[in-house]
Amino acid sequence: MYIETKHITSSSAKSFYSAAYFFLTPALAAIFIFFFLPVIAAFVMSFTDFDIYSLGNIQYVRFVGFRNYLQLFNDPLFWQAFQNTFYFVLVGGPLSVAVSLAAAILLNSKLVRFKSFFRVIYFAPVVTTLVAIAVVWRFVYHPRFGLLNYFLSFFGVTPIDWLGDPTYAMPAIILLAVWKNFGYNMIIFIAGLQNIPDELYEAARIDGANARQQFLFITIPMLAPTTLFVSIITMIGYFQLFAEPYVMTQGGPLNSTLSIVLLMYQQGFRWWNMGYSASLAFVLFVIILIGSIIQFRLQKRGEEG
């Protein structure tokens, strides 16, 4: 009886695992073919001089070792793009998170009416195509007829060529990116705020805590996991800056808005240096990985402290 039961159990387990493998195999095969295989191919390509001639005949490809990586670190244009990208991430990332949090707190307040309407309005830029947004913001930033210069003229500010001056081009791109993307993070923050129990605020009010103290000692700590998630996805997205400078400035003026991804695109699809472009991609991957690890450790240290 025991042997028969064991045989039935073993047979059922085999059937279970066979069914699981049967249903999982198509999905795993698709992930391997469309994700892991291109990544492996790009990694191998980064050690070659793959270019437009190699597209016609694969026999022209030569293995060059770490030459692409050494060339990259000796390329002044890469360091310019590196500096621009970090400028965008370090200024635009915190600004985007702060604006998203402020909008979420405002829309989560019991004093605000028509919350659904405002959520749709604030989320609309996220789902709007960047080309349409670029047309509008080019008008906003126009040095002579732009709305921004018109507004600043009331404070005595002379007209500024926002997209033509290397000093102001990146701040203009940051402002556009924050406006376009803060709605997505706002929705995540609203979900986090709605998960904070009202009892905590009621107990704090009974103990005499004011609004500022409730925000600092209840809202901020309870939102820590949400803030970490939003910070990481914002950082990863901002390190991949491409569309905004591509449609607004093409990386100019004087390469002041050239990002690593835009440089990667130019090298890969304008100059057909595919091997060099692939090495840029993996350097960017390492930078994003290091940034994510630092954020996780800072969050863990904050929780332990």
VEXMAR-493731 format. One record per residue: residue in one letter; y negated, z, x negated of N, C-alpha, C in turn. Coordinates in steps of 0.05 Angstrom, whole numbers, plus 5000, padded with zeros to 4 digits. Example, Ala and Ser with C-alpha at 12.3 -4.5 7.8 and 13.67 -1.06 7.14 Angstrom:
a511451564736509051564754506651564736s504551424743502151434727499951574742
This chain:
m502450004983500050005000497550004983y497650174961495350194944494849934929i497149814920497049554905495949334923e496849334948495949134967492949154973t492049414977489149454982487449374958k488449434934487049364909486949064907h489048924914489148634913487048514932i486948634956485048524976482148574967t481648814955478948874946478148684923s479948644904479448464882478948174892s480548094912480147824923477547794937s476648004952474047994966471747984946a472048134924469848134903469647854891k471947734885471847464874470547264893s471147294919469947114939466947164941f466147414939463347484940461747364917y462847404892461447294869461446994869s463646874879463746574880461646464899a461346604922459246514941456446554929a456146784915453446834903452846614882y454746554865454246344845453746074858f455146024880454845764893452045734904f450845944916448245924927446045944906l446646094884444546124863444345894844t446545744841446645534821444445324824p443945214849441845014851439045114843a438445364852435845484844435645524814l437745634802437645684773437545424758a438945214768438844954754436044834756a434744864779432044754782430144904763i430445174761428645324744429045244714f431645204707432145124679431144844673i431444654692430644384687427644354687f426244484707423444434710421644644696f422844864686421245064672422145104643f424645204640425545274613425845024595l426844814606427244574590424644454579p422544424596419944334585418744524565v419144794569418044984550419444954523i422044924524423544894499422744634485a422444414501421644154490418844174477a417044314491414344344480414344514454f416044714454416144884429417244714406v419244554411420244384389418144174382m416644074402414643874396412343984379s411844244381409644364365410244354336f412744304328413444284299413743984291t412743804307412943524300410143394301d409943144293407342994295407442804319f408642884341408942724365406242614373d405942344375403442224383404041984401i402041814405402241584423404341384413y404741364387406741184376409541284382s409841544383412441664389413241624418l411241584435411841524463413241264466g412441074449413740804450416440804436n416640954414419140954399419541234388i421541374398422041654390422741684361q423541464348424241474320421841514302y419341484313416941534297416341834294v417741994309417142284308418242394282r416442554269417242684244416942984246f418843124235418643424235416743504213v414643664221412543734201412444034197g414444184207414444474203412044614216f410744784200408444944211405744804206r405844544199403344404193401344414215n402244374241400444384264399044654266y400644874262399545144264397545194242l398145104217396345144195393744984199q394044734209391744564215390044694236l391344814256389944934278388145164268f389245334251387745574242385545494222n385645244212383545154194381544964208d381844944235380144764250377744914262p375344854254372944994265372744964295l373644734306373444694335375344894350f377644954338379345154350378045424351w376745504330375445764329373045774348q371645544352369545534372370645564400a372945434405374145464432375245744435f376345854414377346134415375146324422q372846294409370546474414369546434442n369346184451368346134479370246254500t372846224495374846324514374746634516f374546764493374347064493371647154506y369547004501367047064514367347054545f368646844554369046804583370847034594v372947104580374847304590373547584590l372247654567371147924565368747974583v367247764589364947804607365647734636g366947514639367647424667369847594680g371847684664374047834676373148094688p371948274673370948534685368948484708l367148284704365248224726366648134751s368747974749370147874772371648104786v372848284770374248514782372248704796a369948744783367948934795366848814821v366248554821365248434846367348434868s369848384860372048394880372448674892l372348874875372649154884370249234902a367849154895365549224911365649094939a366448834939366748694964368948814982a371148904969373449024984372549284996i371149454980370249714991368349665014l366549475011364649415032366049325058l368049145055369449045079371449235090n372149445074374049645084372649875097s369949875095368350095107368450085137k368450315150368450325179365750255191l363650245174360950175184360549875187v362249715175361849425175363149305200r361749125213362848985236363648695228f365148565245366048285240367448265213k369248455207370648445181372248195177s373648105197375347865194373647625187f371247605200369547375194368647375165f367747605155366847625127369147575108r371547665114373847615096374347315094v374147175116374546885115372346755099i369846845103367646725088367946765058y368647015050368847075022371346945009f373446895025375846775014375646465014a373746355028373546065030373245925003p371646034984371345894958374045874943v375946064948378446054934380045804941v379945724966381545504976379945234977t377445254967375845004967376244864940t376444594941376944444917374544474897l375244484872373144534852371244294850v372144054856370343824855368043854875a368743944900366643984920364844214912i366044424900364344644891362544554868a363544384851361944294828359444134838v359743974859357543824870355344014879v356144234893354244424903352844574880w354544674861353444834840351744674820r352344414818350544254801347744234813f347644234840345044244853343744514849v345344734851344245004847343145034819y344544914799343644944771341744734762h340944554780339144334771336544444760p335744344735333444474722330844434738r330644214753328044164767328144224797f330344154810330544184839332544404847g333644544828335844734834334844984849l336545094866335845334881335545574864l337145594842336945834825334245844811n333345624799330745624786328545664807y328845564831326845604852326645904859f328946034861328946324866327646484843l328346404818327246554795324346504792s323246284802320446224799318746434813f319846574834318246784847317847024829f319447044808319147264788317747164763g316646924763315246824740316946704718v319546654724321346544704321046244704t320646134679320345844677323045704681p323045444690325645304695327445304671i330045354676332145364656334045144660d334845004639336844794640339644934637w340645034659343045204658345445064645l345944814651348244674641347644514615g345144494608344444334585343544504561d343244754564342444934543344945094533p345645074507348045214498348045514503t345645634505345445924509346246004538y345545834557345945904585348345764598a349645574584351745424596354145594603m355045764584357345934589356846144611p354446284610353846464633353846314660a352946064660352945914685355845864694i357645804675360445754682361746014692i361046244679362146504687361246564716l358746524722357746584749359246414770l359646154763361145984782364046084785a365346154763368146244764368446504780v366546684776366746944791366346894821w364446724828363946654856366346524869k367646354854369946204865372446384868n372846574850375346714849375346994860f373047114865373047404872374447454899g374447254916375647294943378647354942y380047234923382947274920383447564913n382147664892382447944884381548134905m379448054920378448224942380548294962i382148084970384348124989386348324979i387048304953388948494941387848774941f385248804934384049064934383949184962i383349024982383349125010386049235017a388249095009390949195015391349455001g390449484976390749734962389149954975l386649904984385050104997386250205023q387450015038388650095064391250255060n392350265036394750435031393950715022i391450775018390551045011390451215036p391951445037392051605062389251725069d388451715094385851825102385852125099e388152255098388252545095387052635069l387252465048386052545023383052555025y381852365039378852365042378052595060e379552655081378952875099379053135084a381153185068381353425052379053455032a378253225020376053225001373453295015r372953185039370553255053370453545061i372753655069372853945076372154115052d372954015028372354165003369554124994g368053955008365253905000364753674982a366653494978366253264960364453064973n362552954958360852744968362152474965a360752264973361951994973362551904944r360751974925361151894897363652034886q363952294892366252434882368852334894q368752264920371152154933371951884920f369851724913370451464900371651504873l370551694857371451724829374151864827f374652054845377052224842379252164862i378751984881380851904900381251604899t379151454904379451164907380351034880i378951104859379550974833382351044823p383151304823385951364814388051244832m387651244859389651134877389850834875l387650704866387650414862388550324835a389350514818390050444790392250224788p394450244802396450034800395449764810t393849764831392649514841390649404821t389049574809387149484789388549364765l390749494756392249384734393249104740f394449074764395448814772393248604773v391048674786388748484788387648414760s387448614743386348574716388148374700i390748414702392548244687392547954697i392647914723392647644734389947504729t387847674730385147554724384947474695m385947644677385847584649387447334642i389847324654391547084648390246834659g389146854683387846614695385346534679y383746734670381246664656381846564627f384046654615384746534589385446244591q386246154615386945874620384545724631l382145794623379745664632379845364626f379645204647379644914643377944764663a378544804689377344634709374344664710e373244904708370344944711368844794689p369444834663367944684643368544384644y371044314653371744024654370043874674v369543994697368043854718365043894715m364244114702361344174701360044084675t361344114652360044064626361643894607q364243854613365943704594366143854567g365744114567365944264543363244304528g361244164536358644174523356844374536p354244384528353044244506353744364479l354144204459354844284432357344464431n359344394449361844544450361544834459s359344894471358845174479360645264502t361845084517363645164539366445044534l366944974509369644864503371645094502s373645094519375745304520378245204505i380145384501382545314487384145114503v384345144529385844964546384544694547l381844694548380444434548380844284522l380844434500381344314474384244204473m386044364485388844274486389044014502y387643994524387643744540386443514524q384243564510382943344495384843244473q386143434459387843354437390343204447g391343304470393843194481393542934496f391442914512391242684531388842504525r387042584507384942404498385542284471w386542454452387142354425390142324420w391842404440394742364439396042514415n394842734406396142904386397843114401m400043024412401643194429402843434414g403743384389404843604374402743824368y400343734361398243924356397444074381s397343924403396644044429398744254437a401344194432403444384439403144644422s402344614397401944854381399645024392l397544894403395445044416396445204440a398245084455399345214479400845464471f402345464450403945704443402145914429v400045834416398146034406396846174429l396046024450394946144474396846334488f399446254488401446424500401646694486v401546684459401646934444399247104449i396846984451394447134457394647274484i395547124505395847244531397847464531l400047424517402147634515401047884502i399547854481398348094467396348234486g394748074500392848194519394248344541s396448244552397848374573399148634563i400248634539401448874527399249094523i396949014513394749204509393949334536q393749164557392949274583395049464594f397549404591399749584600399549844585r399149834559399150084543396650254549l394350124553391950274561392350404588q393650264607394150384633396050614631k398150594614400150804611398851044597r397050994578395751214564393851364583g392551214601390751334621392351504641e394751414649396351574667397351824654e398051804628399052044613396752244608g394352134603392052304598391152454623
